[in-house]
Structures are given as structure tokens and as C-alpha cells.
């Protein structure tokens, strides 16, 4: 028999977690891991993929976000034709 569960988030506390140094480190580690896997999957050569971590959002809604992006035409082709970055995320 299913039972109902109600979750109530306290916005300020949740926001503090999203902006914390621990969350920044977690996002950085996962982003770097995905970037490394994407570079391993890149059989096209070139500079490969780079990573960065930034805060995104407005004042109270700021949070840490990780980015993995291409650095040159060869890495764009590696993603487009081989899915180097897409496979790294999975």
C-alpha cells in the first residue's frame, strides 16, 4: 500500500547548501571527471575538452554549475560524430 510523503524545503538552508564550498568541490570533481572521460573518448585529436565551474543565477538563487566545452574544431567533430562528451556523461 502506498503512503503519501510530504517534503517541505526551507529555501534559505537549501540555498546555502547550493552555494557552499562543499557543493563547489563536488561540482568541480564531477565536472573534471566528465571532462577527463570526454578527452579519453576523443579519438579525433586536437586540444579536446575543457572544464570550468562558475556560480550561476541571481543573488539568492546562485548555485555552482559545471561546464564541459569543446576547445577546437576537432573536439566539436568528436562530439558530433562520435558522441565523446555525451558518452562521458552517461
MARRO-385674 format. One record per atom (N, C-alpha, C): residue number from 1; chain; atom name; z, x, y. Coordinates in steps of 0.05 Angstrom, whole numbers, plus 5000, padded with zeros to 4 digits. Example, Ala and Ser with C-alpha at 12.3 -4.5 7.8 and 13.67 -1.06 7.14 Angstrom:
<rs>
(1; 'A'; 'N'; (5156; 5264; 4886))
(1; 'A'; 'CA'; (5156; 5246; 4910))
(1; 'A'; 'C'; (5156; 5264; 4934))
(2; 'A'; 'N'; (5142; 5257; 4955))
(2; 'A'; 'CA'; (5143; 5273; 4979))
(2; 'A'; 'C'; (5157; 5258; 5001))
</rs>
This chain:
<rs>
(1; 'A'; 'N'; (5000; 5017; 4977))
(1; 'A'; 'CA'; (5000; 5000; 5000))
(1; 'A'; 'C'; (5000; 5018; 5025))
(2; 'A'; 'N'; (4983; 5012; 5043))
(2; 'A'; 'CA'; (4981; 5028; 5068))
(2; 'A'; 'C'; (5002; 5020; 5088))
(3; 'A'; 'N'; (5013; 5039; 5101))
(3; 'A'; 'CA'; (5032; 5033; 5122))
(3; 'A'; 'C'; (5021; 5044; 5149))
(4; 'A'; 'N'; (5030; 5032; 5170))
(4; 'A'; 'CA'; (5020; 5040; 5196))
(4; 'A'; 'C'; (5038; 5061; 5208))
(5; 'A'; 'N'; (5025; 5081; 5221))
(5; 'A'; 'CA'; (5040; 5102; 5234))
(5; 'A'; 'C'; (5030; 5102; 5263))
(6; 'A'; 'N'; (5049; 5104; 5281))
(6; 'A'; 'CA'; (5043; 5105; 5309))
(6; 'A'; 'C'; (5050; 5133; 5320))
(7; 'A'; 'N'; (5031; 5146; 5332))
(7; 'A'; 'CA'; (5035; 5172; 5345))
(7; 'A'; 'C'; (5034; 5168; 5375))
(8; 'A'; 'N'; (5053; 5180; 5388))
(8; 'A'; 'CA'; (5054; 5180; 5417))
(8; 'A'; 'C'; (5055; 5208; 5427))
(9; 'A'; 'N'; (5035; 5216; 5442))
(9; 'A'; 'CA'; (5034; 5243; 5453))
(9; 'A'; 'C'; (5047; 5244; 5480))
(10; 'A'; 'N'; (5063; 5264; 5485))
(10; 'A'; 'CA'; (5074; 5268; 5511))
(10; 'A'; 'C'; (5056; 5288; 5525))
(11; 'A'; 'N'; (5041; 5277; 5545))
(11; 'A'; 'CA'; (5019; 5292; 5557))
(11; 'A'; 'C'; (5027; 5319; 5568))
(12; 'A'; 'N'; (5049; 5322; 5582))
(12; 'A'; 'CA'; (5056; 5348; 5593))
(12; 'A'; 'C'; (5061; 5369; 5572))
(13; 'A'; 'N'; (5076; 5361; 5551))
(13; 'A'; 'CA'; (5082; 5380; 5530))
(13; 'A'; 'C'; (5057; 5388; 5515))
(14; 'A'; 'N'; (5039; 5369; 5510))
(14; 'A'; 'CA'; (5014; 5375; 5496))
(14; 'A'; 'C'; (4997; 5394; 5513))
(15; 'A'; 'N'; (4996; 5388; 5539))
(15; 'A'; 'CA'; (4981; 5405; 5558))
(15; 'A'; 'C'; (4991; 5434; 5559))
(16; 'A'; 'N'; (5018; 5436; 5558))
(16; 'A'; 'CA'; (5030; 5463; 5557))
(16; 'A'; 'C'; (5021; 5479; 5532))
(17; 'A'; 'N'; (5020; 5465; 5510))
(17; 'A'; 'CA'; (5011; 5478; 5485))
(17; 'A'; 'C'; (4982; 5487; 5488))
(18; 'A'; 'N'; (4965; 5470; 5499))
(18; 'A'; 'CA'; (4936; 5477; 5502))
(18; 'A'; 'C'; (4932; 5500; 5521))
(19; 'A'; 'N'; (4950; 5504; 5540))
(19; 'A'; 'CA'; (4948; 5526; 5560))
(19; 'A'; 'C'; (4964; 5551; 5552))
(20; 'A'; 'N'; (4978; 5550; 5530))
(20; 'A'; 'CA'; (4996; 5572; 5523))
(20; 'A'; 'C'; (4982; 5597; 5514))
(21; 'A'; 'N'; (4996; 5619; 5515))
(21; 'A'; 'CA'; (4986; 5645; 5506))
(21; 'A'; 'C'; (4980; 5644; 5476))
(22; 'A'; 'N'; (4997; 5630; 5461))
(22; 'A'; 'CA'; (4993; 5628; 5432))
(22; 'A'; 'C'; (4967; 5614; 5426))
(23; 'A'; 'N'; (4960; 5593; 5441))
(23; 'A'; 'CA'; (4935; 5579; 5437))
(23; 'A'; 'C'; (4912; 5597; 5445))
(24; 'A'; 'N'; (4915; 5612; 5467))
(24; 'A'; 'CA'; (4894; 5631; 5475))
(24; 'A'; 'C'; (4889; 5651; 5453))
(25; 'A'; 'N'; (4910; 5662; 5441))
(25; 'A'; 'CA'; (4906; 5682; 5420))
(25; 'A'; 'C'; (4893; 5669; 5395))
(26; 'A'; 'N'; (4901; 5645; 5388))
(26; 'A'; 'CA'; (4888; 5631; 5366))
(26; 'A'; 'C'; (4859; 5626; 5371))
(27; 'A'; 'N'; (4852; 5616; 5394))
(27; 'A'; 'CA'; (4824; 5611; 5401))
(27; 'A'; 'C'; (4808; 5637; 5401))
(28; 'A'; 'N'; (4820; 5658; 5412))
(28; 'A'; 'CA'; (4806; 5684; 5413))
(28; 'A'; 'C'; (4801; 5694; 5384))
(29; 'A'; 'N'; (4821; 5693; 5367))
(29; 'A'; 'CA'; (4818; 5702; 5339))
(29; 'A'; 'C'; (4796; 5687; 5324))
(30; 'A'; 'N'; (4796; 5661; 5327))
(30; 'A'; 'CA'; (4776; 5645; 5313))
(30; 'A'; 'C'; (4748; 5650; 5325))
(31; 'A'; 'N'; (4746; 5652; 5351))
(31; 'A'; 'CA'; (4721; 5657; 5364))
(31; 'A'; 'C'; (4709; 5684; 5355))
(32; 'A'; 'N'; (4726; 5705; 5354))
(32; 'A'; 'CA'; (4717; 5731; 5346))
(32; 'A'; 'C'; (4709; 5732; 5317))
(33; 'A'; 'N'; (4723; 5716; 5300))
(33; 'A'; 'CA'; (4716; 5715; 5272))
(33; 'A'; 'C'; (4688; 5702; 5268))
(34; 'A'; 'N'; (4683; 5680; 5283))
(34; 'A'; 'CA'; (4657; 5667; 5282))
(34; 'A'; 'C'; (4636; 5685; 5292))
(35; 'A'; 'N'; (4641; 5699; 5314))
(35; 'A'; 'CA'; (4621; 5718; 5325))
(35; 'A'; 'C'; (4614; 5740; 5305))
(36; 'A'; 'N'; (4635; 5750; 5292))
(36; 'A'; 'CA'; (4630; 5772; 5272))
(36; 'A'; 'C'; (4613; 5762; 5248))
(37; 'A'; 'N'; (4619; 5737; 5239))
(37; 'A'; 'CA'; (4604; 5726; 5217))
(37; 'A'; 'C'; (4575; 5721; 5226))
(38; 'A'; 'N'; (4571; 5712; 5250))
(38; 'A'; 'CA'; (4544; 5707; 5261))
(38; 'A'; 'C'; (4529; 5733; 5261))
(39; 'A'; 'N'; (4542; 5755; 5270))
(39; 'A'; 'CA'; (4528; 5781; 5270))
(39; 'A'; 'C'; (4522; 5790; 5242))
(40; 'A'; 'N'; (4540; 5785; 5223))
(40; 'A'; 'CA'; (4534; 5792; 5195))
(40; 'A'; 'C'; (4510; 5776; 5184))
(41; 'A'; 'N'; (4507; 5751; 5193))
(41; 'A'; 'CA'; (4485; 5734; 5184))
(41; 'A'; 'C'; (4459; 5740; 5199))
(42; 'A'; 'N'; (4460; 5757; 5220))
(42; 'A'; 'CA'; (4437; 5763; 5236))
(42; 'A'; 'C'; (4420; 5785; 5223))
(43; 'A'; 'N'; (4398; 5777; 5210))
(43; 'A'; 'CA'; (4381; 5796; 5197))
(43; 'A'; 'C'; (4358; 5804; 5215))
(44; 'A'; 'N'; (4358; 5794; 5240))
(44; 'A'; 'CA'; (4335; 5800; 5259))
(44; 'A'; 'C'; (4340; 5824; 5276))
(45; 'A'; 'N'; (4364; 5836; 5275))
(45; 'A'; 'CA'; (4369; 5859; 5292))
(45; 'A'; 'C'; (4376; 5851; 5321))
(46; 'A'; 'N'; (4372; 5869; 5339))
(46; 'A'; 'CA'; (4379; 5863; 5367))
(46; 'A'; 'C'; (4409; 5867; 5372))
(47; 'A'; 'N'; (4417; 5857; 5395))
(47; 'A'; 'CA'; (4445; 5860; 5403))
(47; 'A'; 'C'; (4463; 5840; 5388))
(48; 'A'; 'N'; (4453; 5818; 5379))
(48; 'A'; 'CA'; (4469; 5799; 5364))
(48; 'A'; 'C'; (4482; 5778; 5381))
(49; 'A'; 'N'; (4507; 5771; 5374))
(49; 'A'; 'CA'; (4522; 5750; 5387))
(49; 'A'; 'C'; (4546; 5762; 5400))
(50; 'A'; 'N'; (4554; 5750; 5423))
(50; 'A'; 'CA'; (4578; 5759; 5437))
(50; 'A'; 'C'; (4598; 5735; 5439))
(51; 'A'; 'N'; (4623; 5742; 5443))
(51; 'A'; 'CA'; (4644; 5722; 5445))
(51; 'A'; 'C'; (4658; 5724; 5472))
(52; 'A'; 'N'; (4669; 5701; 5481))
(52; 'A'; 'CA'; (4686; 5701; 5504))
(52; 'A'; 'C'; (4706; 5677; 5502))
(53; 'A'; 'N'; (4728; 5680; 5515))
(53; 'A'; 'CA'; (4748; 5659; 5516))
(53; 'A'; 'C'; (4755; 5654; 5545))
(54; 'A'; 'N'; (4754; 5629; 5553))
(54; 'A'; 'CA'; (4760; 5621; 5581))
(54; 'A'; 'C'; (4776; 5596; 5582))
(55; 'A'; 'N'; (4789; 5592; 5605))
(55; 'A'; 'CA'; (4802; 5566; 5609))
(55; 'A'; 'C'; (4782; 5547; 5620))
(56; 'A'; 'N'; (4782; 5522; 5611))
(56; 'A'; 'CA'; (4763; 5502; 5619))
(56; 'A'; 'C'; (4778; 5477; 5627))
(57; 'A'; 'N'; (4766; 5461; 5644))
(57; 'A'; 'CA'; (4778; 5436; 5652))
(57; 'A'; 'C'; (4791; 5437; 5680))
(58; 'A'; 'N'; (4800; 5414; 5688))
(58; 'A'; 'CA'; (4813; 5412; 5714))
(58; 'A'; 'C'; (4843; 5419; 5712))
(59; 'A'; 'N'; (4856; 5422; 5734))
(59; 'A'; 'CA'; (4883; 5432; 5736))
(59; 'A'; 'C'; (4901; 5424; 5713))
(60; 'A'; 'N'; (4908; 5400; 5710))
(60; 'A'; 'CA'; (4927; 5392; 5689))
(60; 'A'; 'C'; (4915; 5391; 5661))
(61; 'A'; 'N'; (4888; 5389; 5660))
(61; 'A'; 'CA'; (4875; 5386; 5634))
(61; 'A'; 'C'; (4862; 5413; 5625))
(62; 'A'; 'N'; (4870; 5435; 5637))
(62; 'A'; 'CA'; (4858; 5461; 5630))
(62; 'A'; 'C'; (4867; 5468; 5602))
(63; 'A'; 'N'; (4849; 5481; 5587))
(63; 'A'; 'CA'; (4855; 5489; 5560))
(63; 'A'; 'C'; (4837; 5513; 5553))
(64; 'A'; 'N'; (4844; 5528; 5532))
(64; 'A'; 'CA'; (4829; 5551; 5524))
(64; 'A'; 'C'; (4805; 5542; 5507))
(65; 'A'; 'N'; (4782; 5554; 5513))
(65; 'A'; 'CA'; (4757; 5547; 5499))
(65; 'A'; 'C'; (4743; 5573; 5492))
(66; 'A'; 'N'; (4734; 5575; 5467))
(66; 'A'; 'CA'; (4719; 5599; 5458))
(66; 'A'; 'C'; (4689; 5594; 5457))
(67; 'A'; 'N'; (4674; 5614; 5464))
(67; 'A'; 'CA'; (4645; 5613; 5464))
(67; 'A'; 'C'; (4633; 5635; 5448))
(68; 'A'; 'N'; (4613; 5629; 5432))
(68; 'A'; 'CA'; (4597; 5649; 5419))
(68; 'A'; 'C'; (4568; 5644; 5428))
(69; 'A'; 'N'; (4556; 5665; 5439))
(69; 'A'; 'CA'; (4529; 5661; 5450))
(69; 'A'; 'C'; (4511; 5683; 5442))
(70; 'A'; 'N'; (4485; 5678; 5444))
(70; 'A'; 'CA'; (4465; 5698; 5438))
(70; 'A'; 'C'; (4463; 5718; 5461))
(71; 'A'; 'N'; (4454; 5742; 5454))
(71; 'A'; 'CA'; (4452; 5763; 5474))
(71; 'A'; 'C'; (4423; 5771; 5480))
(72; 'A'; 'N'; (4405; 5764; 5463))
(72; 'A'; 'CA'; (4377; 5772; 5467))
(72; 'A'; 'C'; (4359; 5754; 5451))
(73; 'A'; 'N'; (4333; 5758; 5454))
(73; 'A'; 'CA'; (4313; 5741; 5441))
(73; 'A'; 'C'; (4316; 5742; 5410))
(74; 'A'; 'N'; (4322; 5765; 5399))
(74; 'A'; 'CA'; (4324; 5767; 5370))
(74; 'A'; 'C'; (4347; 5751; 5359))
(75; 'A'; 'N'; (4369; 5749; 5374))
(75; 'A'; 'CA'; (4391; 5733; 5364))
(75; 'A'; 'C'; (4385; 5703; 5368))
(76; 'A'; 'N'; (4369; 5696; 5388))
(76; 'A'; 'CA'; (4361; 5668; 5390))
(76; 'A'; 'C'; (4344; 5661; 5366))
(77; 'A'; 'N'; (4325; 5678; 5358))
(77; 'A'; 'CA'; (4309; 5673; 5335))
(77; 'A'; 'C'; (4326; 5672; 5310))
(78; 'A'; 'N'; (4346; 5690; 5308))
(78; 'A'; 'CA'; (4364; 5690; 5284))
(78; 'A'; 'C'; (4378; 5663; 5281))
(79; 'A'; 'N'; (4385; 5651; 5304))
(79; 'A'; 'CA'; (4398; 5624; 5302))
(79; 'A'; 'C'; (4377; 5602; 5297))
(80; 'A'; 'N'; (4355; 5603; 5312))
(80; 'A'; 'CA'; (4335; 5582; 5310))
(80; 'A'; 'C'; (4323; 5581; 5282))
(81; 'A'; 'N'; (4316; 5604; 5270))
(81; 'A'; 'CA'; (4301; 5604; 5245))
(81; 'A'; 'C'; (4320; 5607; 5221))
(82; 'A'; 'N'; (4342; 5622; 5224))
(82; 'A'; 'CA'; (4359; 5628; 5201))
(82; 'A'; 'C'; (4386; 5614; 5203))
(83; 'A'; 'N'; (4394; 5603; 5226))
(83; 'A'; 'CA'; (4419; 5590; 5229))
(83; 'A'; 'C'; (4443; 5609; 5227))
(84; 'A'; 'N'; (4439; 5633; 5238))
(84; 'A'; 'CA'; (4460; 5654; 5236))
(84; 'A'; 'C'; (4487; 5645; 5247))
(85; 'A'; 'N'; (4487; 5633; 5270))
(85; 'A'; 'CA'; (4512; 5623; 5283))
(85; 'A'; 'C'; (4521; 5597; 5269))
(86; 'A'; 'N'; (4503; 5579; 5264))
(86; 'A'; 'CA'; (4511; 5554; 5251))
(86; 'A'; 'C'; (4525; 5559; 5224))
(87; 'A'; 'N'; (4514; 5577; 5209))
(87; 'A'; 'CA'; (4527; 5584; 5183))
(87; 'A'; 'C'; (4554; 5597; 5186))
(88; 'A'; 'N'; (4557; 5611; 5208))
(88; 'A'; 'CA'; (4583; 5624; 5213))
(88; 'A'; 'C'; (4605; 5604; 5219))
(89; 'A'; 'N'; (4598; 5582; 5231))
(89; 'A'; 'CA'; (4617; 5561; 5238))
(89; 'A'; 'C'; (4626; 5546; 5213))
(90; 'A'; 'N'; (4609; 5542; 5195))
(90; 'A'; 'CA'; (4615; 5527; 5171))
(90; 'A'; 'C'; (4632; 5542; 5152))
</rs>
